[in-house]
Amino acid sequence: MRVCKFGGTSVGSAERMRQVAEIIQENETAIVVLSAMAGTTNTLINIVQLIKENKTGAAGLLINQLKLKYLNESNQLFSDFGKSHLLDDHIDGFFKHILEISERNYKLDLEKEVLAQGELITTHVFSAYLNCLGLAAENISALKFMRTDINNEPDHYYINERLAEMIHEHPKTRFYITQGYICKNVEGKIDNLGRGGSDYSATIIAAAINADLVQIWTDIDGMHNNDPRYVNSTQSIEKLSYTEAEELAYFGAKILHPTCISPARVKNVPILIKNTLNPKLTGTLITNEHKDVGIKAVAAKDGIIAIKIKSGRMMMAYGFLRKVFEIFEAYKTPIDMVTTSEVTVSMTIDNDLYLNEIVKKLEQLGEVTVSRNQSIVCIVGNFHDESRGLIGQVGMALADIPIRMLSFGSNNSNITLLVNTDQKAEALNYLSESLFKTPVYV
């Protein structure tokens, strides 16, 4: 069995849903994971904010606008069968539920209940459409099997057991339709896996059923060797290892959620990224293989903060770095990059929630300098012995770009460097010209 995940743009209209139905029929049987229709989650977030501000009238208007959007697309979808208004009552019921929540005294634990409605409505519409096509489809709620544990991590044992039971309950089903992103937490309350978490849902499910393949369908033809928003003439990458894909996803390649690699890696389930708008394109296959040596791609991550600590107490001392890292651990703030010299240590973070508290603690250890508006540029590939001369090649490509920090990955899969954000696009283009021989346009 395969798992097929479709993002919001892939199910963003009646026309797109028809196309998705055609795509999945290439599989004998599959679990189909859907995001909410494009734009839904952002609208629901706005609704939640209005509810928080007790602006229930404005929230009601947004709810009604979103309902009309779903009714319109549903009516178009089912007009194929002369049943334009088939789901009107069901859709109206979903939005009445959202309105009921908005009319209550607002409670924080209701926020995620509101956000979950987008996926629930979208899967209801799509599974009904498949059944109208004569395909055996069953809408199985992720809220009945997707659960996180006390550490907010997927409860894999529970997921495996419940999902197997639900599939067993519907033995004649060809397509099991479920929601990405949403889940319940250890307290049994509606929760979610974070923004972009539908990819994560798909690979968790794929690992649970030992799928032979998980397909991530999106609106671009696989992972590219550079960021097409800033660089012309980027190319899709045919094959990547799990490690390479994970590095790219973490350091800015938005096409894939960084957390989704791990479940697939554990069960050695291949991930295939495909373009819903052009399904004949090869896409990107992600496996455990590391055969192709050399540079694969470049990605960049914005919103980075660089912190430098200068202290004579570091010299010939032990335990200093431990004290530094313990401060970040106490405030649950991950570190992306670290470089050290005899008297300084520099590191980067992408979360400034506790920055002031962290800086105050660090100032007890030495002189602290904070630089905002930084970007990490990550060069990913399978380097090993072929990496000789690579640092020089990167340095020459970026001769006119000040580099704040540089780190060579211990697993021989990446080089990361820190630049000012206003020079990121220039850096990406120079690297593309040098490493992939594509013209620079900046």
C-alpha positions in Angstrom: 0.0 0.0 0.0 1.1 3.5 -0.7 0.5 6.9 1.0 -0.3 9.9 -1.2 -0.3 13.3 0.4 -1.8 16.4 -1.4 -1.2 19.9 -0.2 -3.6 22.8 -0.1 -3.0 24.0 -3.6 -3.5 20.5 -4.9 -7.0 20.4 -3.5 -7.7 24.1 -3.8 -10.6 23.9 -6.2 -13.1 21.5 -7.8 -10.8 21.3 -10.9 -7.8 20.4 -8.7 -9.8 17.7 -6.8 -10.8 16.1 -10.1 -7.1 15.9 -11.0 -6.2 14.4 -7.7 -8.8 11.7 -8.2 -7.2 10.8 -11.5 -3.8 10.7 -10.0 -4.6 8.4 -7.1 -6.2 5.9 -9.4 -2.8 4.9 -10.6 -2.6 3.0 -7.2 -4.3 -0.3 -6.5 -4.9 0.9 -3.0 -3.7 3.9 -1.0 -4.1 6.1 2.1 -4.7 9.6 0.8 -3.7 12.4 3.2 -5.1 15.9 2.5 -4.4 19.3 3.7 -7.2 21.9 3.9 -8.2 23.7 0.7 -5.7 26.5 0.0 -6.2 29.6 2.1 -8.4 27.9 4.6 -5.9 27.7 7.5 -4.9 31.3 7.2 -8.6 32.3 7.2 -9.2 30.2 10.3 -6.3 31.8 12.1 -7.8 35.2 11.4 -11.1 33.9 12.7 -9.5 32.7 15.9 -7.8 36.1 16.4 -11.1 37.9 16.0 -12.7 35.5 18.5 -9.9 36.3 20.9 -10.6 40.0 20.5 -14.4 39.3 21.1 -15.1 40.5 17.6 -17.7 37.8 16.9 -19.5 39.7 14.3 -16.4 40.1 12.1 -15.5 36.5 12.8 -19.0 35.5 11.6 -18.5 37.3 8.4 -15.2 35.5 7.7 -16.8 32.2 8.5 -19.6 32.9 6.1 -17.1 33.9 3.3 -15.2 30.6 3.8 -18.4 28.6 3.8 -19.4 30.2 0.5 -16.1 29.2 -1.0 -16.5 25.6 0.0 -20.1 25.5 -1.1 -19.1 26.9 -4.5 -16.3 24.4 -5.1 -18.4 21.5 -3.8 -21.3 22.5 -6.1 -19.0 22.6 -9.1 -17.4 19.3 -8.2 -20.7 17.4 -7.9 -22.3 19.1 -10.9 -20.5 16.3 -12.8 -23.2 14.0 -11.5 -26.2 16.4 -11.5 -25.9 16.7 -7.7 -24.6 20.3 -7.3 -26.1 20.7 -3.8 -25.3 17.2 -2.5 -23.1 18.4 0.4 -24.7 21.7 1.2 -26.2 20.5 4.5 -22.9 18.8 5.6 -20.8 21.9 4.8 -23.3 24.1 6.5 -23.0 21.9 9.6 -19.2 22.2 9.7 -19.4 26.0 9.6 -22.3 26.1 12.1 -19.9 24.3 14.4 -17.2 26.9 13.9 -19.8 29.7 14.5 -20.9 28.0 17.7 -17.3 28.0 18.9 -17.0 31.7 18.1 -20.1 32.5 20.1 -18.9 30.8 23.2 -16.7 32.6 25.8 -13.3 32.1 24.1 -11.1 29.5 25.6 -7.5 28.8 24.4 -8.1 25.1 24.0 -10.8 25.8 21.4 -8.3 27.4 19.0 -7.0 24.2 17.6 -10.5 22.8 17.3 -11.3 25.7 14.9 -8.1 25.1 12.9 -8.9 21.4 12.5 -12.1 22.1 10.6 -10.4 22.9 7.3 -8.9 19.4 6.9 -12.1 17.8 8.2 -14.3 19.6 5.6 -11.9 19.0 2.7 -11.6 15.3 3.3 -15.4 15.0 3.6 -15.9 16.6 0.3 -13.2 14.6 -1.5 -14.2 11.2 -0.2 -17.8 11.9 -1.2 -16.6 12.7 -4.7 -14.6 9.5 -5.0 -17.7 7.5 -4.0 -19.7 9.3 -6.7 -17.1 8.2 -9.1 -17.7 4.6 -8.1 -14.4 4.3 -6.2 -14.5 2.5 -2.9 -13.4 5.3 -0.5 -13.6 5.7 3.2 -13.1 8.9 5.2 -11.1 7.8 8.3 -10.6 10.6 10.8 -7.1 11.3 11.9 -8.5 12.4 15.3 -9.2 8.7 15.9 -5.6 7.4 15.3 -3.1 10.3 15.2 -2.0 11.1 18.7 1.0 12.8 20.4 2.5 11.8 23.7 3.4 13.7 26.8 6.4 15.2 24.9 4.3 16.3 22.0 5.9 13.7 19.8 3.9 11.1 17.7 2.8 8.2 19.8 3.8 5.6 17.2 2.6 2.6 19.1 -0.9 4.0 19.5 -0.9 5.2 15.9 0.1 1.9 14.5 -2.5 0.0 16.6 -5.4 2.3 15.9 -4.7 2.7 12.2 -4.4 -1.0 11.7 -7.8 -1.5 13.4 -9.4 1.2 11.2 -8.1 -0.3 8.0 -9.2 -3.8 9.1 -12.7 -2.4 9.8 -13.1 -1.5 6.1 -11.5 -4.4 4.1 -13.2 -3.6 0.8 -12.0 0.0 0.7 -9.6 1.0 -2.0 -8.8 4.6 -0.9 -8.7 5.6 2.8 -9.0 9.4 2.9 -7.6 11.1 6.0 -6.5 14.5 7.2 -2.9 15.8 7.5 -1.8 18.2 10.2 -4.4 17.5 12.8 -4.2 15.1 15.8 -5.2 14.7 19.4 -2.8 15.1 22.3 -2.2 12.9 25.3 -5.1 14.6 27.1 -7.5 13.7 24.3 -7.9 17.3 23.1 -7.7 18.3 19.4 -4.2 19.4 18.5 -2.0 19.6 15.5 1.5 18.8 14.2 2.4 22.4 13.4 2.3 24.5 10.3 3.1 22.3 7.2 2.5 19.2 9.3 0.6 17.3 6.6 4.0 16.0 5.2 4.7 14.8 8.7 1.3 13.1 9.0 2.0 11.3 5.7 5.3 9.8 6.6 4.1 8.9 10.1 1.2 6.9 8.4 3.6 5.5 5.9 5.9 4.2 8.6 2.9 2.8 10.6 1.7 0.7 7.6 5.2 -0.1 6.2 4.2 1.5 3.0 6.3 0.7 -0.1 6.2 4.5 -1.1 5.0 7.8 0.2 4.2 10.4 -2.4 4.2 14.1 -1.5 2.2 15.9 -4.2 2.7 19.7 -4.4 2.8 22.5 -7.0 6.4 22.2 -8.0 8.3 19.4 -9.7 10.4 18.1 -6.9 13.2 19.7 -4.8 15.3 22.2 -6.8 19.1 22.8 -6.7 18.5 26.4 -5.6 15.7 28.6 -4.5 13.6 29.5 -7.6 12.2 32.6 -5.8 15.7 34.2 -6.0 17.6 32.3 -8.7 16.7 31.8 -12.4 17.2 28.5 -14.2 17.0 26.2 -11.1 16.6 22.5 -11.8 14.8 19.7 -10.0 16.9 17.0 -8.4 16.1 13.5 -9.4 17.6 11.7 -6.3 18.5 12.7 -2.8 19.4 10.8 0.3 17.3 11.2 3.5 20.2 13.2 5.1 20.5 15.5 2.1 16.8 16.1 1.9 16.6 16.7 5.6 19.3 19.3 5.5 17.6 21.1 2.6 14.2 21.1 4.2 15.6 22.4 7.5 17.7 25.1 5.9 15.0 26.7 3.8 13.6 24.4 1.1 9.9 25.0 1.7 8.7 22.2 -0.5 9.2 19.6 2.3 8.6 19.8 6.1 11.9 19.1 7.9 10.3 16.7 10.5 8.8 14.4 7.9 12.0 12.7 6.9 12.6 10.9 10.2 9.6 8.4 10.2 10.4 7.4 6.6 14.1 6.9 7.3 13.3 4.7 10.3 11.2 2.3 8.2 13.2 2.9 5.0 10.1 4.1 3.1 11.1 6.0 -0.1 9.6 9.5 -0.5 8.7 10.7 -3.9 7.9 14.4 -4.4 5.7 15.0 -7.5 4.0 18.0 -9.2 0.2 17.8 -9.1 0.0 20.2 -12.0 2.3 18.1 -14.2 2.3 14.5 -12.9 4.4 13.2 -15.8 7.5 15.0 -14.5 10.0 12.7 -12.7 10.1 14.6 -9.4 12.5 13.9 -6.6 13.0 10.5 -5.1 14.4 10.4 -1.5 15.9 7.1 -0.3 18.7 5.8 2.0 21.2 5.7 -0.9 24.2 8.0 -1.0 25.6 7.0 -4.4 25.9 10.3 -6.3 28.9 12.2 -5.0 29.1 16.0 -5.2 27.0 19.1 -4.6 23.3 18.6 -4.9 21.7 21.8 -3.9 21.8 25.2 -2.1 19.1 26.4 0.3 18.8 29.5 2.6 17.0 30.1 5.8 16.1 33.6 6.9 15.2 35.1 10.3 18.5 34.1 11.8 20.1 35.8 14.9 23.8 35.5 15.5 25.1 35.6 19.0 28.8 36.0 19.8 30.3 35.6 23.3 33.8 36.9 23.9 35.5 35.8 27.1 39.1 35.3 28.3 37.6 32.7 30.6 37.4 30.3 27.6 41.2 30.1 27.2 42.6 26.8 28.3 39.4 26.2 30.2 37.0 23.2 30.3 33.3 23.3 30.9 32.8 26.8 29.3 30.8 25.6 26.3 28.7 23.4 28.5 27.6 26.5 30.5 26.7 28.3 27.3 24.7 25.4 25.9 22.9 24.9 29.2 21.5 28.4 29.0 19.9 27.7 25.6 18.7 24.4 26.9 17.0 26.0 29.9 15.0 28.3 27.5 14.3 25.5 25.0 16.0 27.4 22.2 17.7 25.3 19.5 21.0 26.3 18.0 21.6 26.0 14.3 25.3 26.8 13.8 28.3 27.0 16.2 31.9 28.2 15.6 34.6 28.7 18.2 38.0 30.2 18.6 40.3 30.4 21.7 38.4 33.3 23.2 35.0 33.5 21.3 32.1 31.3 20.5 29.5 32.2 18.0 26.1 30.6 17.4 22.9 31.2 15.6 19.2 30.8 16.6 16.0 31.3 14.7 13.7 31.9 17.7 13.9 35.2 19.6 11.2 34.4 22.1 13.6 34.2 25.0 16.4 36.2 23.5 16.6 38.9 26.2 16.7 36.3 29.0 19.4 34.3 27.1 21.5 37.4 26.6 21.3 38.4 30.2 22.5 34.9 31.3 25.3 34.9 28.7 26.5 38.3 29.8 27.5 36.6 33.1 30.0 34.6 31.0 31.5 37.3 28.8 30.9 40.2 26.3 27.8 39.4 24.2 27.1 40.8 20.7 23.7 40.1 18.9 23.2 40.5 15.2 19.8 40.2 13.6 18.8 40.1 9.9 21.1 37.2 9.1 20.6 34.2 6.8 22.1 30.7 6.8 23.1 29.5 3.3 23.5 25.7 3.2 25.3 23.8 0.5 24.2 20.2 0.5 25.6 17.1 -1.2 27.6 13.9 -0.7 31.1 15.3 -0.4 33.5 12.8 1.2 36.8 12.7 -0.7 35.3 14.7 -3.5 35.0 17.7 -1.2 38.6 18.6 -1.5 38.8 22.1 -2.9 35.1 22.7 -2.3 35.6 25.3 0.4 37.9 27.2 -2.0 35.3 27.0 -4.7 32.6 28.3 -2.4 35.0 31.1 -1.1 35.8 32.2 -4.6 32.1 32.3 -5.6 31.4 34.5 -2.6 34.5 36.6 -2.8 32.4 39.8 -2.7 30.0 38.6 0.0 31.0 39.0 3.7 30.7 35.6 5.5 30.0 35.9 9.2 30.4 32.2 10.1 31.2 29.0 8.2 30.8 25.4 9.3 31.5 22.0 7.6 29.0 19.3 8.5 30.5 16.4 10.4 28.4 13.9 8.3 30.0 15.2 5.1 26.7 16.3 3.7 26.7 20.1 4.1 28.6 23.3 4.3 26.7 26.1 6.1 27.6 29.8 6.2 26.1 32.9 7.6 25.5 36.1 5.5 23.6 39.3 5.9 20.0 38.7 4.7 20.2 41.7 2.3 23.0 39.9 0.5 21.4 36.4 0.5 19.9 36.6 -3.0 23.2 37.7 -4.4 25.0 34.8 -2.6 22.5 32.2 -3.9 23.0 33.5 -7.5 26.8 33.5 -7.3 26.8 30.0 -5.8 24.5 28.8 -8.6 26.8 30.2 -11.2 29.9 28.7 -9.7 28.5 25.3 -8.6 25.9 24.6 -11.2 27.1 26.7 -14.1 23.9 28.7 -14.4 23.9 32.4 -15.3 23.8 34.9 -12.5 21.2 37.7 -12.8 21.7 40.0 -9.8 
